[in-house]
C-alpha cells in the first residue's frame, strides 16, 4: 500500500501518468522505461492494447510488469468489441437486442476475460448516441443509458472497473477520430 504523504514528488506526479504500450510500438527501451517507473512506484496506470503486433512480445511484457509490481497499478484496455474469446462485434449488436440482461452478460464475460488477461480496468461501455454507428448502443438516450448501466454492472460483477467513453457520440459529419483530435458533435443538448 502506498501512502500519499510518503511519496516523493516524482512518485506523486507519476501516479497521475498513464503509460501506453502496444505490440507495434513497444520497443525494448520503452519497455525498460515502463518497468523502471513501476519499480520506482512512479506510475499510476498502464494502458496495454491487446491484439496488436507481436502477441508473444506483449505477453512477455505483461509478465515483466506483474513481476515488477508491488503496489496497486491500474492496468487498462479497450473492449469496444468484446475481449479475448468474447469478441462479438460492435455495440450495435448489443443495442439491437434492447436487452439489459444481454448487456449485463456481455459485460460480465468481457470482464472475466479481461481479468484473466491481467487487466483491472476496461474502457467501456461506449456511450455514443447515434443511429447505425457500429460502436453505438443506439440513438435513444434512455435505452443507451440503461444498456450501458447494465453492461457496466456486469463488468463490475466480473471484477473490473469501467470507464464510459465517447459521449455524446463520435458519429459526426467531419469524421474526426476523437482519439487523435478534438471531436465535434452537432447533436442538440436534448
C-alpha positions as CSV (number, residue, x, y, z in Angstrom):
1,X,0.0,0.0,0.0
2,X,1.3,3.4,-0.9
3,X,0.7,6.4,1.3
4,X,0.4,9.7,-0.5
5,X,2.2,11.7,2.2
6,X,5.2,9.3,2.0
7,X,5.6,9.6,-1.8
8,X,8.3,11.7,-3.4
9,X,7.3,14.5,-5.8
10,X,8.3,12.2,-8.7
11,X,6.1,9.4,-7.4
12,X,3.2,11.8,-6.8
13,X,3.4,13.1,-10.3
14,X,3.9,9.6,-11.7
15,X,0.7,8.5,-10.1
16,X,-1.2,10.9,-12.5
17,X,0.5,9.4,-15.5
18,X,-0.7,6.6,-17.8
19,X,1.9,4.8,-19.9
20,X,0.9,3.3,-23.2
21,X,2.0,0.0,-24.8
22,X,1.0,-1.9,-27.9
23,X,2.7,-4.7,-29.8
24,X,3.6,-2.5,-32.8
25,X,5.4,0.3,-30.9
26,X,6.7,-1.3,-27.7
27,X,10.5,-1.1,-28.1
28,X,12.9,-2.6,-25.6
29,X,13.8,1.0,-24.5
30,X,10.1,1.9,-23.8
31,X,9.5,-1.4,-22.1
32,X,12.5,-0.8,-19.8
33,X,11.4,2.7,-19.0
34,X,7.9,1.5,-18.0
35,X,9.3,-1.3,-15.8
36,X,11.7,1.2,-14.1
37,X,8.8,3.6,-13.5
38,X,6.9,0.7,-11.8
39,X,9.9,-0.3,-9.7
40,X,10.2,3.3,-8.6
41,X,6.5,3.4,-7.8
42,X,6.1,6.3,-10.1
43,X,3.4,5.1,-12.5
44,X,-0.3,5.2,-11.8
45,X,-1.7,3.4,-14.8
46,X,-0.6,1.3,-17.8
47,X,-2.7,1.1,-21.0
48,X,-1.9,-2.1,-22.9
49,X,-3.6,-2.7,-26.2
50,X,-4.1,-6.4,-26.9
51,X,-4.1,-8.0,-30.3
52,X,-1.6,-5.5,-31.7
53,X,1.7,-6.6,-33.4
54,X,3.6,-9.4,-31.7
55,X,1.2,-11.0,-29.1
56,X,4.1,-13.0,-27.6
57,X,6.0,-9.8,-27.0
58,X,3.0,-8.3,-25.2
59,X,2.5,-11.4,-23.1
60,X,6.2,-11.3,-22.0
61,X,5.9,-7.6,-21.3
62,X,2.8,-8.2,-19.1
63,X,4.7,-10.9,-17.2
64,X,7.6,-8.4,-16.6
65,X,5.0,-5.9,-15.3
66,X,3.4,-8.4,-13.0
67,X,6.8,-9.4,-11.7
68,X,7.9,-5.8,-11.0
69,X,4.6,-4.8,-9.3
70,X,4.4,-4.5,-5.6
71,X,1.7,-1.8,-5.4
72,X,-1.8,-1.4,-7.0
73,X,-1.5,-0.3,-10.6
74,X,-4.4,0.4,-12.9
75,X,-3.9,-1.8,-16.0
76,X,-6.3,-0.6,-18.7
77,X,-7.5,-1.8,-22.0
78,X,-10.2,-1.1,-24.5
79,X,-13.0,-3.6,-25.2
80,X,-15.4,-2.0,-27.6
81,X,-15.9,-5.2,-29.5
82,X,-15.6,-7.6,-26.5
83,X,-12.4,-9.2,-25.3
84,X,-10.5,-12.4,-25.9
85,X,-12.8,-15.2,-26.9
86,X,-15.8,-12.9,-26.4
87,X,-15.4,-10.7,-29.5
88,X,-18.9,-10.2,-30.6
89,X,-18.7,-7.2,-32.8
90,X,-19.5,-3.6,-32.1
91,X,-22.0,-2.3,-29.6
92,X,-24.8,-2.0,-32.1
93,X,-25.2,-5.8,-31.8
94,X,-25.9,-5.3,-28.0
95,X,-28.1,-2.3,-28.8
96,X,-30.2,-4.3,-31.3
97,X,-31.2,-6.8,-28.6
98,X,-32.6,-4.0,-26.4
99,X,-31.9,-6.4,-23.5
100,X,-30.3,-5.3,-20.3
101,X,-29.8,-9.0,-19.5
102,X,-27.7,-9.4,-22.7
103,X,-25.8,-6.2,-21.9
104,X,-25.1,-7.4,-18.4
105,X,-24.0,-10.8,-19.6
106,X,-21.7,-9.3,-22.3
107,X,-20.2,-7.0,-19.7
108,X,-19.5,-9.8,-17.2
109,X,-18.0,-12.1,-19.9
110,X,-15.8,-9.3,-21.1
111,X,-14.7,-8.6,-17.5
112,X,-13.8,-12.2,-16.8
113,X,-11.7,-12.5,-19.9
114,X,-10.0,-9.1,-19.2
115,X,-9.2,-10.1,-15.6
116,X,-7.8,-13.4,-16.9
117,X,-5.6,-11.5,-19.3
118,X,-4.3,-9.2,-16.4
119,X,-6.4,-6.1,-16.8
120,X,-8.3,-4.5,-13.9
121,X,-9.9,-1.5,-15.9
122,X,-11.8,-1.8,-19.1
123,X,-12.6,1.4,-21.1
124,X,-16.2,0.5,-21.9
125,X,-19.2,0.9,-22.2
126,X,-19.4,3.1,-25.2
127,X,-21.9,5.9,-24.8
128,X,-22.3,7.2,-28.4
129,X,-25.8,8.4,-29.2
130,X,-26.2,7.7,-32.9
131,X,-28.2,5.6,-35.4
132,X,-26.4,3.0,-37.4
133,X,-23.0,3.7,-35.9
134,X,-21.2,0.4,-35.2
135,X,-20.0,1.2,-31.8
136,X,-23.3,2.7,-30.6
137,X,-25.9,1.1,-28.4
138,X,-28.5,3.2,-30.1
139,X,-29.8,6.7,-30.5
140,X,-32.3,6.8,-27.7
141,X,-30.5,8.3,-24.6
142,X,-32.7,6.3,-22.2
143,X,-32.0,3.0,-23.9
144,X,-28.3,3.7,-24.3
145,X,-28.1,4.7,-20.6
146,X,-30.0,1.5,-19.4
147,X,-27.9,-0.8,-21.5
148,X,-24.6,0.9,-20.5
149,X,-25.5,0.7,-16.8
150,X,-26.3,-3.0,-17.2
151,X,-23.1,-3.6,-19.1
152,X,-21.0,-1.7,-16.5
153,X,-22.7,-3.6,-13.7
154,X,-21.8,-6.9,-15.4
155,X,-18.2,-5.7,-15.7
156,X,-18.1,-4.7,-12.1
157,X,-19.5,-8.0,-11.0
158,X,-16.8,-9.7,-13.2
159,X,-14.1,-7.8,-11.3
160,X,-13.0,-4.8,-13.3
161,X,-13.5,-1.1,-13.1
162,X,-15.1,0.7,-16.1
163,X,-14.7,4.0,-17.9
164,X,-17.7,5.1,-20.0
165,X,-16.5,6.7,-23.3
166,X,-17.3,8.6,-26.4
167,X,-20.3,10.5,-25.0
168,X,-22.2,12.1,-26.7
169,X,-21.0,10.5,-29.9
170,X,-18.4,10.0,-32.5
171,X,-20.8,9.9,-35.4
172,X,-20.1,13.4,-36.7
173,X,-20.0,14.6,-40.4
174,X,-16.4,15.7,-40.1
175,X,-15.3,12.1,-39.3
176,X,-12.8,13.2,-36.7
177,X,-11.2,10.4,-34.7
178,X,-11.7,11.5,-31.1
179,X,-8.6,9.5,-30.1
180,X,-6.5,11.8,-32.3
181,X,-8.1,15.2,-32.2
182,X,-10.9,17.1,-30.5
183,X,-14.2,15.8,-31.9
184,X,-17.2,17.9,-32.9
185,X,-20.8,16.9,-32.2
186,X,-23.7,18.6,-34.0
187,X,-26.4,17.0,-31.9
188,X,-28.6,19.2,-29.8
189,X,-28.4,19.0,-26.0
190,X,-31.8,17.3,-26.0
